[in-house]
Amino acid sequence: MGLVDDYGAYIGRQVAAGRGARARRLVRLGLAYEGARLRLRPDPRTPKALVRLNRLAVRAVADALARPSRCVWVNLFAPVELLQAFGLRPLSIECFSSFMGGFRVEGQFLADAERAGYADTLCAYHKNFLGAAVDGVLRPPLAALTTTLACDGNVNTFRALGERFGCPTLVIDVPYEYSEANERYVVRQLEEAASSLARLTGRPFDTAALSRALESENRARDLHEEALRLGASRDYPSTLTLQMFKLFATHILSGSPEVEAYYRQLVAELRTAPEDPTALRILWVHLQPFHQAALQKYFNYNPRVRFLASDFDADYGDGRLDPARPLESLARKMLLNIYNGPYERKAAAVRALAERLRPDGAIHFNHWGCKQSAGGVALMQRALEGGGVPFLALDGDGLDRRNSPDAQIASRVDAFFEMLEARRGGAAEPALGPRPEGCHPYEGEHARKETPG
Ligand code: SF4
């Protein structure tokens, strides 16, 4: 067992012994250690912008855990910009659970949630969070904020958490279709959520702060688009875990100045990164199982494979936010999300992304317990294969290793990459083999410069 396994097992033992508070302190200690490691000794293969993003993600979770009275539990699609108007910090159930997976402690929380009666088939991101709550590792937040968008598990999970902790649960009901009436309906709920947050914090709703967040988000979106365009052809090392951290930039911390600074640095680095037309370019659909060794060998620092983007890079479309009408903008953002409404909307949007980025292949990850991803996979396959994009659907679990047998995934992924190589006319090098430590194009000049944020 490695150090991380030992650390996770030790936390698990504290939890099993009923020492939730001690386990919590250990989790926070792990986050502090990770923050220090990233500051002092980041992996030399990781580009600086991605180190910045990683630090941002670690700090976001650490801060949210440190001050529960200033923390709001959210899901990926919550209108987190609203929290900035009150100086509050979001803690996403998906991201917290992913961190627990990285710390190898998820098994304890998942088992405890199941023992507490939560269904085996419930999405592991929810179940892990519920388990941490049951085990006393999470302290009651100021509030919880979620939407009905995309995920059918959200509302039940958030209600269960609200009941357990006695914290207010704010649920934004997002109708399937955009219309002016539906926009007004969502705006009214956002107004109510803002009033609740004002009451809970004792602070007035700072609409100017919200407008500033949307202005920053617009600038970040432009930079994000530029990064997607540049990243399609540049050699820019990353890993599945770093790709997951991008959810902090595209979702959880949307509108924050730190995210804008990250994108600015990312674009600057991509502009000077070398062109490499030979790598296999992969479009990903849904969450990435960063723990899966069968996939790590292709996506972690492998110069022969490029992770182009995922559907989460494009789920808010290219619509602009209007800072002069911030609540209406947030309502439109949710109503027009590609995850909202019929699955065909998402399939068409991912197809459009593929037309822009021209991947060699697409991988759709059917995360265990996620009805929206598994239920729509055939439609996604038709949309992408119809556009000439080879398609692989993988069954597994982004968090719960018990539901993600590596050998099965390896045989399917290996065959897929062999096929992609063959389509390329036979590559001289196989799509295997991580980049050795300390050997990548980011030892160059721009790697040593930190773009000021
Ligand atoms: S993976 Fe699916 S079920 Fe789980 S949180 Fe995401 S949308 Fe919900």
Residues whose N, C-alpha, C, O or C-beta is under 5 A from the ligand:
A	BS01	SF4	C123 Y125 C151 G153 H367 G369 C370 K371
